[in-house]
Amino acid sequence: ITYSFKYVNGHPSNPARGFQTVTAFGLLADVDNGYPVFLAEMTLLTALRTAGVSAMVAKHLARKDSKKMAMIGTGSQSEFQALGMRAVLGIEDLSVYDVDPHAMEKFRRNLEPLGFRIHLAKDVDEAVEGADIITTCTADKQQAKVLLDRQVKPVFVEFPPQTRIEGEIQQKDPDFPVVEFWKVLTGEEPGRVSDQQITLFDSVGFAIADFSGLRYARAATQDTDLQQFIDLVASPDDPKDLYSLVNVNVPVG
């Protein structure tokens, strides 16, 4: 049995001060003895698992003929989102908007060499026009309006108690109806039922995705030079004699 935890921060004002918005690391431990067995960087892994979840959800909820994606926010995770959508749905036409013009240019600079066709929109309305899929990739932890009702023309969640606090639906009434996405995967809920339907997935990140990401990273790097031993836990020869590690046997007097 394995236990895991993830340390992660969220500081939307960080880039203006020269720091990343999000930094993270995670750990796997053996429940049998409590010893840590795998420690990993998770800033990059968080971006990968977030994009993976978005792509998985789009595979089940988006129209199969989707050709164009609008992306609101082109920060640290945006390129990964685009790559995930292309991998699952083949989408290469992107219309993007960010309040920071430099972030949009960064996005275009990174992805155009990979074959994406990118339009830099002047506002949200222009970005979402004609879009089959709309992805919001923003970091503000507040009741901020990123998309308006009129911008999503004629909700699925990961874990309702968490999403109602951190997700877009925090602005809705507590009884606002949602469907947990796992029920779509198991067939308990239908998901998309027609091409005319609009589906909304409110993703805030779920612990099981981090746990799965850590386990995958450990397995994928096992017995390679990508893993190295870290002397992280005190290991006295006698497990009851922790003092032996600091006892220098200095004579008294």
C-alpha positions in Angstrom: 0.0 0.0 0.0 1.4 3.4 -1.0 0.7 6.8 0.6 1.3 10.1 -1.3 1.3 13.8 -0.7 1.8 16.8 -2.9 3.1 20.2 -1.9 1.8 22.9 -4.3 1.4 26.6 -4.2 -0.7 29.1 -6.2 0.5 32.7 -6.4 -1.0 34.5 -9.4 1.1 37.6 -8.7 4.4 35.7 -8.8 5.3 36.2 -12.5 5.4 40.0 -12.0 8.1 39.4 -9.3 10.1 36.9 -11.4 8.7 33.7 -9.8 6.5 30.9 -11.2 2.8 31.0 -10.4 2.8 27.4 -9.3 5.6 25.2 -7.9 5.2 21.7 -6.6 6.8 18.5 -5.5 5.4 15.2 -4.4 6.3 12.0 -2.5 5.3 8.4 -2.4 5.8 6.5 0.9 5.4 2.8 1.9 2.5 2.6 4.3 3.9 -0.6 5.8 6.9 1.2 7.4 6.2 4.9 6.7 9.5 5.3 4.7 9.5 7.6 1.7 10.3 5.7 -1.5 10.0 8.3 -4.3 10.3 12.1 -4.3 9.6 14.0 -7.5 9.4 17.4 -9.0 5.8 18.2 -9.7 5.6 21.6 -11.3 6.1 20.1 -14.7 4.2 16.9 -13.7 1.2 19.0 -12.6 1.0 20.6 -16.1 1.2 17.2 -17.7 -1.4 15.6 -15.6 -3.8 18.6 -15.9 -3.5 18.5 -19.7 -4.0 14.7 -19.6 -7.2 15.1 -17.7 -8.5 17.8 -20.0 -7.7 15.7 -23.1 -9.4 12.6 -21.5 -12.5 14.6 -20.7 -12.6 16.2 -24.2 -12.3 12.7 -25.7 -15.6 11.8 -24.1 -17.5 15.1 -24.0 -16.4 17.1 -27.0 -17.9 16.6 -30.5 -15.9 14.1 -32.5 -15.6 16.6 -35.4 -14.1 19.4 -33.3 -11.6 21.3 -35.3 -10.9 24.6 -33.5 -10.1 25.4 -29.9 -10.2 28.7 -28.1 -7.9 29.2 -25.1 -8.3 31.9 -22.6 -5.0 32.3 -20.8 -1.6 31.4 -22.2 0.5 30.9 -19.1 2.6 28.0 -18.0 0.1 25.2 -18.6 -1.3 26.4 -22.0 1.1 24.6 -24.3 0.5 21.3 -22.6 -3.3 21.8 -23.0 -2.9 22.4 -26.7 -0.6 19.3 -27.1 -3.1 17.2 -25.2 -6.0 18.2 -27.4 -4.1 17.6 -30.5 -3.1 14.1 -29.3 -6.7 13.2 -28.6 -8.7 15.1 -31.2 -6.2 16.2 -33.8 -6.9 19.9 -33.1 -4.3 22.3 -34.6 -6.3 25.5 -35.1 -6.0 27.6 -31.9 -7.5 31.1 -31.1 -6.0 32.5 -27.9 -6.4 35.5 -25.7 -4.5 36.6 -22.6 -4.4 39.9 -20.8 -0.6 39.7 -21.1 0.5 40.1 -24.8 3.9 38.7 -24.0 2.3 35.5 -22.8 0.5 35.1 -26.1 3.7 35.7 -28.1 5.4 33.1 -25.9 2.7 30.6 -26.7 2.9 31.3 -30.4 6.7 31.1 -30.4 6.6 27.7 -28.6 3.9 26.0 -30.7 4.0 27.3 -34.2 7.2 25.4 -35.0 5.2 22.2 -34.0 2.6 22.8 -36.7 -0.1 24.6 -34.8 -2.0 27.4 -36.6 -2.4 30.1 -34.0 -4.6 33.3 -34.0 -3.9 35.9 -31.3 -7.3 37.4 -30.5 -7.8 41.0 -29.2 -10.4 39.9 -26.6 -12.4 36.9 -25.3 -15.2 37.5 -27.8 -12.9 37.2 -30.8 -11.1 34.2 -29.3 -14.2 32.1 -28.7 -15.9 32.9 -32.0 -16.4 29.7 -34.0 -14.6 27.6 -31.4 -15.6 24.0 -31.0 -13.8 23.7 -27.6 -13.1 26.5 -25.2 -10.4 26.0 -22.5 -9.8 28.5 -19.7 -6.3 28.3 -18.4 -6.1 30.9 -15.7 -4.7 31.1 -12.2 -6.8 33.5 -10.2 -8.2 31.9 -7.1 -11.2 34.3 -6.7 -14.7 34.9 -8.1 -13.5 36.4 -11.3 -15.4 36.3 -14.6 -13.4 34.7 -17.4 -16.3 33.6 -19.6 -19.8 35.0 -19.7 -23.0 33.0 -20.4 -23.4 34.7 -23.7 -19.9 33.6 -24.8 -20.8 29.9 -24.5 -23.6 29.4 -27.0 -26.5 26.8 -26.8 -21.3 20.6 -15.9 -19.2 18.0 -15.4 -16.8 18.0 -12.4 -14.2 15.9 -10.7 -15.2 16.2 -7.1 -18.2 18.4 -6.2 -17.2 19.5 -2.7 -13.9 20.8 -4.0 -15.2 22.2 -7.2 -17.9 24.2 -5.6 -15.2 26.1 -3.6 -12.4 26.4 -6.1 -14.0 26.0 -9.5 -16.0 28.2 -11.8 -19.2 27.0 -10.3 -18.3 28.7 -7.0 -20.4 31.6 -8.4 -23.5 29.3 -8.7 -26.0 28.3 -6.1 -24.9 25.4 -3.8 -27.6 23.2 -5.4 -26.5 23.9 -9.0 -26.6 20.5 -10.6 -23.3 18.8 -11.6 -22.2 15.3 -12.7 -19.0 13.7 -11.5 -17.0 12.8 -14.6 -16.1 9.3 -13.4 -19.8 8.4 -13.8 -19.5 9.1 -17.5 -16.4 6.8 -17.7 -18.3 4.0 -16.0 -21.5 4.5 -18.0 -23.6 5.6 -15.0 -24.2 9.0 -16.8 -24.5 9.5 -20.5 -22.1 12.5 -21.0 -22.7 14.1 -24.5 -25.9 12.9 -26.1 -26.0 15.0 -29.3 -23.8 17.2 -31.4 -26.0 20.1 -30.6 -25.4 19.8 -26.9 -22.9 22.0 -25.0 -20.9 20.3 -22.3 -19.0 22.1 -19.6 -16.2 20.5 -17.6 -15.1 22.5 -14.5 -11.7 21.2 -13.6 -9.8 22.2 -10.5 -7.4 19.3 -10.2 -8.0 16.2 -8.2 -5.6 14.4 -5.8 -6.0 11.0 -7.5 -4.5 12.5 -10.7 -1.4 13.5 -8.7 -1.1 10.1 -7.1 -1.4 8.4 -10.5 1.1 10.8 -12.0 3.7 10.1 -9.2 3.2 6.3 -9.6 3.6 6.5 -13.3 6.7 8.7 -13.0 8.2 6.2 -10.6 7.5 3.2 -12.8 8.6 4.9 -16.0 12.0 5.9 -14.6 12.7 2.7 -12.6 16.2 1.4 -13.1 17.3 4.4 -15.2 19.7 7.2 -14.5 16.7 9.5 -14.1 16.4 8.2 -10.6 19.0 8.8 -7.9 19.2 7.9 -4.3 18.7 10.7 -1.8 19.9 10.2 1.8 16.7 11.7 3.2 15.9 9.7 6.3 18.1 9.0 9.3 19.2 5.4 9.3 21.1 4.4 12.5 22.6 0.8 12.6 20.4 0.2 15.7 16.9 1.5 14.9 16.4 2.4 18.6 19.7 4.3 18.8 19.0 7.5 16.9 21.5 9.4 19.2 24.3 7.4 17.7 24.2 9.6 14.7 25.1 12.7 16.7 27.2 11.1 19.5 30.8 12.1 18.9 32.1 10.4 22.0 33.9 13.4 23.4 35.5 12.7 26.8 34.1 14.6 29.8 36.5 16.5 32.0 
